[in-house]
């Protein structure tokens, strides 16, 4: 019999037999499969060792060949009609579920995939195809490590490809078993002729074949929404399950399929995906599970070092040092990167819903309690993880949700007496934590936040408090000298006796600065003010190579170009709004964020080296922003400050005053300072010295002043770097 069927198929390929012989061969192969179950007594023989796979291939070849021979487009041949009328796919699905013979599910999945992919006729609209497809989806994708994962992902690939070609299929495929049973019990038919014919086939399997009209028919016009629960297995849950596979290729293909599904262009399909499917809840649920599976003792340094985690390659490079929890951390960051990519590529309806789900379930319900926890370890780990997530975040929708979560939706200028009523206020408070490690980790979070392309960040943290320029004195004459600007005569550190001591600033305070035609202080005056701020006795960089001002100019130029490009769409003004000299002075408060940074900066001589580095790094990031108010407040030493106000430069001046008093009490100060600098640069072995914290603070202070001078240099004029000016030499311009 097999030889006769083989000869028949060879004649079919040669296109010499009439269509009735194709149907006869097709029926013969199907009967051969059903007879196996009647005649076989061996339950242990694998399916691949029977003739079932061969017969399924012959049936597929006949269907494809028959379709190619059709002269009228859109019509189905007798073999396809037989397949639908006799519910062959439903029967195969039942055999696959029974997994008899062993491996039958694999064969069924392969047959379904090939039929749907190679037969061009729109099959998924038919109940006798749609129903077994749904049943087959429910058989897999729920238990990681299934033996049929490869075939399952191929099956979902075909379905997602069909949906991409016809987005209207999305709602039909996702409806699942509930809509099918509802149609069976409906008193009034709600289906079009194609679906109605398929239902008729169920009740009258030997009736005339269904009307297979061209694929322009619509989907069901009246459907109730299923509950869309995560537990109901359908295409979405199958894909999510396959995304969890330990087999890298299977997981990657499933992720690509899900990405294809959420990026469908149809607004109706996207809306259905959001409101009537478990898509967003299932994706975010897996993200939260991965977060909660990480150990609570992760080291922030390990989290910060684990960069470059991608959803396409979630495992970290093997040559990196391992640490406890690394695999779980890489899995979480990989899935977070995938969620971010999904939101970037998805239809805007899906993107917004998924971003909100991440914000609600991960940020609000899980992260926020950890960030506000009394346990220092909980605060430390959650802050470091949030920083790592911000570093990977690219999608505008998720960035918007993250910024709203951290800073609030509608920030208002703060008052000094305001308590920490918001998450942002608590985080700013963490920057002044008793634990230096928590302070450093939280400052890193804010530094990462300042680099995100979202105007709300810099406005909420800084600009909303600087608007109105109330830090500038109203109605007073311009200062006649630099000393008047800084009110040095009122500072206890700058008495006449002190200024005449052996430790003097490296340059005398300059006269009133030169200004441009628009009133802005000349760049040379500003640069000199920062470079000459640290006294010569406290400078050591001149004794070492590659620590000069020129290096900072080069670095600052690149960073400023990057920052300017990021903020260009925000339409910032080129200059500050002119002051109304008749306007009465109002109390000025720099805001909790700047107050925290200034307070930290004022303690630079008594804080740990690593903390000082992080504080100055955040201030440098702020100074790079090309907003005239930020530039004036942070980088102009000559602004006429209102009573009781301070600027970054005035804070630095008082730090220098403190330093000039302290270094008189340190014997051999210049030699010890140079020794500490060499230790910090790794040129000599580190050893504990007296006044080490003070000496390290002086090194940071010197470098920070050079960095600010370089930033001021590249930012003039305000609309771009002053490229035609050569970099000034150390100590002068």
N, C-alpha and C positions, 0 to 999 in steps of 0.2 A: 504493500500500500504506500509506503514511504517513497519507493522509487517512482510509482505512478504519479504521486503528488509533486515530486521533484521535476519530473518531465513536464507535468502540466504547468508548473511555475516557469520553467524555461520557455515554454511556448507563450506564456503570458508576457514575459519580458520581451519576447520577439514580436509582440503585438499582432499575433496571428489568430488568437481565439476571440470569439464574440464575448460580449459583456456577461452573458448568462453563465459562461464557463468560469469567469472570475468569481461570480457569486457562489457557484458550486464549490470552487476551491476554497473560498473564504469560509463557507459553512462547514466544509470537510475538516479544515484545520480547527475550527472551534469545537466541532464534535469530538475531534481527537483529544482536545484538552479535557473536555467534560468526561469522556470515556475513561481517561486516566484515573479519575477519582472513583469511578465505578469498579474498574478492574484491578487497580493496584491494591496490594496488601502490605507493602513495605512502607512503613511510616518514617523510616530513617534515611531514605535515599534523598540527598539534596536535590532541590529543584533543578539546579544547573546540570545535573547528570541525567535528567529526563529529557524527553523531546518537547517539553513545554516551552522553553526559551526559543527553540527553533520554530515552533508553530506560531508563536507570537510575532516573531520576525517576519514570517511569511504573511501573516494577516496585515501587518503594518505595510509591507511592500505592496500588497494588493490594494490597500486603501489609497496609498500614494499614487500608484500607477493608474488606478481607476479615475482619480481626480484629474490627472493630467490628460486623460482621454476625453474628458467631458467637453462637449462642444458649446454648451450654454453655461456661461459663467454664473456661479452662485447655486447651481443645481447639485444635488447630491446623487451619487450613483447608488445602485442597488446594494452594494456591500456596506456603504456608510448607513444607508437606511436600515439594513439588517442589524448593524451594530447598535443603532439607537433603539430600534423597535424591540429588540430582544434583550435590552438592558445588559449587554455584555460587560460594559464597564462596571456596572453595579455588582455583577457576579464576580468579576475579577477582584474588585475591592473586598468583597466578603472572603474570597480565597486568601487574599493577602493578609487580612486581619487574622484569619485562622493560622497563618504561617505554616500551611501544609500544602505540599511538602516543605521541609525546612528551606528557607531562602526564597519562598514564594513572594513575600512582600517586596523583596528587592526586584524581582522580575516584573511585578505589577507596576511599581514605581517607574521603572525604565520604560515600560510599554506606554503608560499614561504620558510620560514626558515626551516621548517620540511622536505619539499620535497628535498631541496638542501642538507640537512644534512643526511637524512636517505636513500635516493636513491643513490646507489653507482655509477651508470652510470654517466659518465662525461657530465652533462647537460649544463654547462655554455658556451660550445663551440657553441651551436646551437643558431641561430638568434632568434628563437621563444622562447628561454629562456633568452638569453642575452638582448634582447630589453626590455621585461617587467621588468627585473631586473634593468636596467638603469632607466626606467620610475618610478619604485617604489622608487629608491634612490632619485630621484628628488622630490618626494612627501614629504620627511621628512628631518630632520637634519638641516633645515635652520632657524626655529623659535624655540628658547628655550622655554621650558614649554609646548611642544606639548603633547597631551593626549596619543600619541602612542610612547613616547620615549623608554619605556621598550621594546616594540616589534621592534622598529627600531634598537636598539643596539644589540638585539638578531640576527636580520637579518644581520647586518654588521659583527657580530662575525662569522657567518657561512661563509660569503664571504671571510673574512680574513683567516679563517682556510683553506678554499679551495686553496687560493693563497699560503699559506705556504706549502701545500702539492705539489702544482704545480706552481712554480713561473712564468712560462710562461703565466699563466692566468692573471697576473697583467696588462700587456699591454692591453689585450683584455677587461677586465672589466673596465679599466679606459678610454677606447676610447670614450665611451659615444655616444650620439645621432648623432654626426657629422659623425662618421665613418659609421654608419648604413645608413644614408641617402646617403652618398657618394657611398656605394656599390650598392644601388638601382639604381643610375643613371649612374653607370659605364658601358661603352660600352663593355669592355672586362672583363670577370669574373676574379677576383683575389683571389677567395676563393677555398679551397679544397672541395672535394665532400661533406663533412659533412655540411659545411656552405652553399654550393650551393644548396644542397637538402632542407635546411631550407628555403632558399629564394624561391625555387620552391614551397614550401608549401604555401607561402604567395599568390602567383599568382594562384595556382591551389589547393585550400584547400581540394578537394576531390580526389586528385591524390594518387598514391601509397605512402605509408609511407616512410619517409626518410631512407637513408642507415645509420644505426647506427652501424658503425664499432667500433672496440676497440679504446680506448682513446689514441692511439699513434699518431693520426693525429696532424699536426702542426697548429699553429694559422695563421691568414692571413699573407701572405708573403710580401705584398706590401701595406703599409698604410701611409697616410699622418698624420703628427702630428697635433693634435688639438691645439688650441691656449693655452690651459691649464690655462686659466684665473681663478682667484679666484672665480669669480662670477658664473662660470659654475658648476652646482650641479652634483656631482658624488660621488663616494665612499669616496674620500678624504674630500670634503666639508661636506658630511654627518657626517663623523666622527668628524671633527672639530666642527661642530654645536652641536653634542651630548656631546663633551667634555665641552661645556659651560653650560650644564644642571645644574640646581639648585639641582637636585637629586644626591646625592653623589655617589650612586652605579652606576647610569647610566653614570655619567661623568667618574668614575674610569674605568668602563668596556670599554668605548669608547677610553680612553687613552691607555689601554692595547691592544686594537685592532689596534690602530694606531702604537703602538710600534711593534706589530707583523708584520705589513705591511712594515715598513721601515727596518726591520732586515732580509728581504728575502736575501738568499745567492746568487741569480743569479745576476751577473754583468749587464747583459742586462736589467733585470727588474729594478735594482737600477738606471741605467742610464735613463731609461724611466721615472721612478718616479721623477727624478730630472729635466729633460729637457722637459718633455711632460705632466706634471701634476702640479696642484697648491699646491703640498705638502709643499715645503719649504716656499713659500710666505704666504700661509694661516696660517701656524704655527707661523711664525714670526710676521705676521700682528696682530694676537691675542695677542702676547707678547707685542707689541708696544701699542696696545689699552689698555691693563691692566696697562702699565706704565703711560700712559697719563691720565688714570682715577684716579690716586692717587692724593691726595691734595698736594699742593706745600708747605705747612707749616709743614710737618712732622719733628718731633724732631729727630736729629741724635741719641740721647740716646735711643729713642723708637725703632728706626730702628736697632741699635746695640743689643738691648735686645731681639728682636724677632728672636731667633735662633731656629734651628731644624725644619724649615718649609720644608715639604716633599710633593711631588706631590701626593703621596698616601694618605696624610692627610694634605691638605693645610691649614686648619684652625688651628690657634694657640690654645694651651691648654686653657681651659676656666678659669682656676684658675689664670691666669696671669692678671695683671691690664690692663684694656682697655684704649684706647686713640683714639682720632679722626683719622680716616683713617686706623685703624688697619686691618679692613676686606679687604680693597682694597690692602694694602701692603702685607697681607698674600696671597691674590689671585695672585698678581704679582710674588712674590717669589716662590710660589708653581708652577706656570707655567714655570718660569725660571728653576726651578729644574727639571721639566719634560723635557724641551728642552735639558738640560744638559744630562739627562738620555737617551733621544732619540739619541743624538749624540754619547754617549758612546756605545749604543747597536746597532746602525744602521750599515748597510753596509758602508764601507769606502767612497764610492762614495756619498751616501746620507749624511753621517756625515760631510764630508768636505763642501758640498754645504750648509747644514743647518747652520754650524758654520759660514761660510762666510756671509750668509744672516743675521744672528744675529748681526755680527760685522758691516755690512753695514747699516742695518735699525735701530737697537737699539743703538749701540755704536756710529757710525759716525753721523747719521742723527738726533738723538734725544739727546743722552747723551753729546756728545762733545759740542754743542752750550750751553748747561746748565752749563757744567764745566767751560767754558770760558766766562760766562755771567758776566755783571757788577753787577748784583744783588747778594748781599751776600747770601740771602736766597736760591736763585737758586743754587749757588755754593755749599752751605752747604748741601742741600738735595740731590743733584745729586752725590756728593762725598760720602756721607754716603750710598746711595743706591748702588753705584758701589762697595763699600767695602763689603756690604752684599752679592752682587752677587759673588764677588771673594771668599768669605768665603764658599759659597755653590758649587762653580765650581769644577768639578772633571774630566770632559772629556778632553783628550789631545788635540783634535782638537779645541774645544772652548777656552781652555786655551791658545793655540798658537795664536788664533785670538785676545784674550783679551790682551796678552802681546804685540803683534805687535801694537795694537791700543794705548796702554798706553806709550810704550817706543820707538816705531818706528821699522822698519824692519832691518835696518843696522846702529846700533849706532857707532859713531866715538868718540875718545877721545875729550873731550870738552876743550875749551880755556876760560880763565877767562873773556875775553871781550865778549864772545858769548851772544847774547840776547835770550829771550825766544821764539824761533822760532818754537818749537815743543810743543805738548801737555804735554810731560813729563817735559819740562822746565817750562811750566806754572804751573804745579802741584807742582814742587819743589819750585817755587816761592810762591805758596799758603802756604807752610809750614812756610814761613816767613811773613805771612799776618798780616796786622794791627789788624785783628780780631783773637783773640786767639782761638776762637771756630773753625774757618776755619782752622787754623794751626793744631790744635789737630786732627780734622777730617781727614785732608789730610795726616798727619803722620800715622794715623791708616790705611789709604789706603795703604801706602807704607809698613807698617809692615805686613799687610795681603799679599801683593804681594811678599814679601821676603819669605813667607812660602809656596809658590806654587812650585811644582816640575818642574821648567823650568830654564835651565841654563842661558838663555838670560837675565833673570831678574838681577841676581847678576853681570853678566858680563857687562851689559849696565850701571848699576848704580855705580859700584865700580871698578871691575877688569880691565876694559879697560883703566882706568887711572893709575892703579898701575903697569901695565906691563912694564918691563924695569927697575923697582926699581929706578927711578930717584929721589926718595925722600932720597936715601942714598948718602952720600958724597963720591965722587970718589977721589982716589989718595991721601987721607990724612991718617996719621997714626992712629992706633986705640987709642981711648981716654984712658988716664991713670986713669981717675977717673970718677965717676958718674956725678960730676958737669960739667966736660967737655962735656959729652954727651948732657946735657940739656942746655949748654951755660947759666948757671944760673948767672954767673958773669956779663952777659950783660943785665940781666932782672932787671928792676928798682925795682921790688918787692923783690929781693934777694940781696940787698946791705949788706955790713958787719954790718952796724948799725941796719938794720932791723932784720937780723938773730940773733942778740944779744938781741933782745927785749924779753919781758916776754912771748910772744906767739911764741913758736918754734914748728917745726914739732915733731911728737911723736917719731921719731927716726932720728938720723943724717943720711945724705946721705951715703949709703954704699960705700965701695971701688969698684974697677972695678969688675964686676960680674964674677962669675965662669962660665965657658962654658963647654959644652960636647965636645966629640972628634970631632964632626962634626961642632963645632963652635957655636951651638945654646946656648943661655943663659939658665942656669939651671932654672928649674921651681920654685925652692924655692926662688931664687932671684927675679923672676918676681912677685910671689905672695906677698912676703914681700914688694915689691915696692908699690903695690896698697894698701895693708893693712895699711902701715905706712904713706900713703900720707896725710891723714887728721890729723891735730894736735889733741893731746889728749883733749885739752880744747874744741874742737868742736865735740867730740864723746859723744853720749848719749846711744847707744844701750847696753852698758855693764850694765846699770842700769835697763834694762827691760829683760824679758824672751822672748825666741823664736825669737830673732832678730840677732842671732849670725851668724858667717861665715859658720858654719857647715850646717845650713839650706840651704844656697845658693849653697853649694857644691852638696847637694842631688838634688836640683832642676836643677842645671846646667848639672849634669850628664844625667838626663833623656832627657833634651832638646837637648843636644849635640848628644846623641845616635840617636834621631829622625832626627836631621839635617844631620848627617853623612849617615844615611840610605837613606835619600832623594837625596843626591848629589852623592852617590856611583857610579851610572852609568855614571857620567860625566868624570871619569878618571882624576881627578886632581892629580898633582904631590905631592909627600910627602914633598919636600923641595923647597926653592926658587932657581932660577937659579943663579949660582955664578956670582959675579960682575966682569966685565972687568975693572981693575983699570986704564988701559990706555985709556979707553973711556972717551971722554970729557963730562963734566957735561952739562945736558940739563935742561931747565926750567921745573919745575914740578908743575902740577896743580892737586889737588886731585879730581877734578870733582865737578859739581854743587851740587850733592847730599851730598857728604861728607863735602863740604864747608858749606852747609846749616846746617848740623848736628853739625859741630864744632863751627860755629857761635852761634847756639842756646845753645850749651853746655857752651860756654864762658860766656853766660848771665844767667846761672842757678841761680845766687844769686839775680836776679831781675825779674824773670819770675814767672807767677802763678804756683802753686804747680802741678795742673793737666797737664799743658803743660810740666813741667820738667819730670813728670812721663812718658809721651809719648815719649819725646826725648830720655831719657835713655833706654826706652824699645826698641826703634828701634836700638839704638847703640848696645844693648845687643844681639839682633837678628843677627846683622851683625857680631859681634865678635864670635858667635858660629860657623860660617862657617869654615870648616876644610881646607881652602885654605892657603898655606904658606904665600902668600903675604898679605892676610887679617890678618892673625895672627901676622905677623911681624909688620905691620903698625899700628894695633889697640892695640896689647897686649904686644909688646916688648918695655919696657921702655928704653932699652939700645942701640937702633939703632942710628947710627951716622948720624943724619939728615943733608941733604944738606942745604946750606945757604938759608934762607927765607922759609924753609919748616916747617910744623908742623905735629905732630902726635896726636893721642888721648891723650896719656900720657902728652905730652907737653902742650896741652890745659888744662888738669886737673891741672898741676903744676901752671900755671898762674892763674887759678881760685883760687887755695889755697893761692897764694900770695895776690890776691885781698881780699880774706876772712880774712887773717891775719891782713890786714890793717883795714878792716871794723869792725871787732869784738872789736877792741880797743875803738870804739866810741859807743858801746852798753853796758850800765851799767847792771851788773848782767847777763852777757851773758850766762854762763852755766846753771843757774837756769831757765831763760826764754827758752832756747833751749830745756831743758828737758820737760818743760811745753808744748811746742808746739808739741813735739813728742808724748806725752800722748794724746794731743787733736787729732792728726792725727790718732792715734790708737783707738780712741773712748773710752779711759779709763776715760776721764774727759770731761765735757761739753766744747764746743768750745766758746771762747770769743776773741774778737779782741784785739791784742797786738801791741805795737809799734815794728817796724821792722819785722812784721810777715812774709812777703814775703822772706826776707833774712833768717830768722830762718828756714822756711820750705825748702828753697833751700839747707841749710846746711844739713838737715836731708836726703834729696834726695841724696846729694853728698856723704855722708858717706855710705849710702846703695849701691849706684852705684859702689863705689870703692870696696866694699866687693863682689859685684856681678861679677865685672871684674876679681878679684882675683880668685874667684871660677871657672869662665869659663877658665881662663888660667891654673888652676890646672887640671881640667878634660880633657883638650885638649892635655896635654903632656903625651907621645910622640905624634907627629902630627898625627899618623895613628890611635890613639885610646886613651881612657882615661887611666890615670896612676892609675890603680885600686889598686896596691899593696901598695901605699903610704897612710898612715892614714891622714884624714883631719887635717890641722894645726889648732892650737888654735887661738883665736882672737888676732890679732896684730902680730903674728909671725908664722913661719912654724916649 
